[in-house]
Amino acid sequence: MDLVSYWKDNFAPYLRALFGRSERGAALVEYALLVALIAVVCIAAISLLGTSAKEKFSKVGSQIAGT
């Protein structure tokens, strides 16, 4: 038996099973990136809209208190 056929018969299936079709880590990374992106968008929206929302709530509150 030569070395190439021995490799194909014994070690190649083991390596394919070890490093092959496991995508659990890839899915975890994708979910982590998605959560990070959502957090960045939420922080940006709050920082951009926070001042105008504060002014609107203050205006509405003062009108309610005045009437």
C-alpha positions in Angstrom: 0.0 0.0 0.0 1.4 3.4 -1.0 1.4 6.5 1.2 -1.2 8.4 -0.8 -3.9 5.7 -0.6 -3.1 5.1 3.1 -3.7 8.8 3.7 -7.0 8.8 1.7 -8.3 5.8 3.5 -7.3 6.6 7.1 -6.5 10.3 7.7 -8.6 12.2 5.2 -12.0 11.1 6.5 -10.9 11.9 10.0 -9.9 15.4 9.1 -13.1 16.0 7.1 -15.1 14.9 10.1 -13.1 17.0 12.4 -13.0 20.3 10.4 -15.8 19.7 8.0 -19.5 20.6 8.3 -19.5 22.2 11.8 -21.0 25.7 11.4 -21.9 26.3 15.1 -19.1 28.8 15.5 -19.9 30.6 12.4 -23.6 31.0 13.4 -22.5 32.3 16.8 -20.2 34.9 15.2 -23.1 36.0 12.9 -25.5 36.4 15.8 -22.9 38.4 17.8 -22.3 40.7 14.8 -26.0 41.2 14.4 -26.5 42.1 18.1 -23.5 44.5 18.0 -24.9 46.2 14.9 -28.4 46.6 16.5 -26.7 48.1 19.6 -24.8 50.6 17.5 -27.9 51.6 15.6 -29.9 52.1 18.9 -27.1 54.1 20.5 -26.8 56.3 17.3 -30.6 56.8 17.2 -30.8 57.7 20.9 -27.9 60.2 20.7 -29.3 61.9 17.5 -33.0 62.0 18.6 -32.4 62.4 22.3 -32.3 66.2 22.4 -35.3 66.8 20.2 -37.3 64.2 22.1 -36.4 65.9 25.4 -37.6 69.2 24.0 -40.9 67.8 22.8 -41.6 66.1 26.1 -40.7 69.3 28.0 -43.1 71.3 25.8 -45.9 68.8 26.2 -45.4 68.6 29.9 -45.4 72.3 30.4 -48.6 72.6 28.3 -50.3 69.9 30.4 -49.2 71.5 33.6 -50.4 74.9 32.4 -53.9 73.8 31.6 
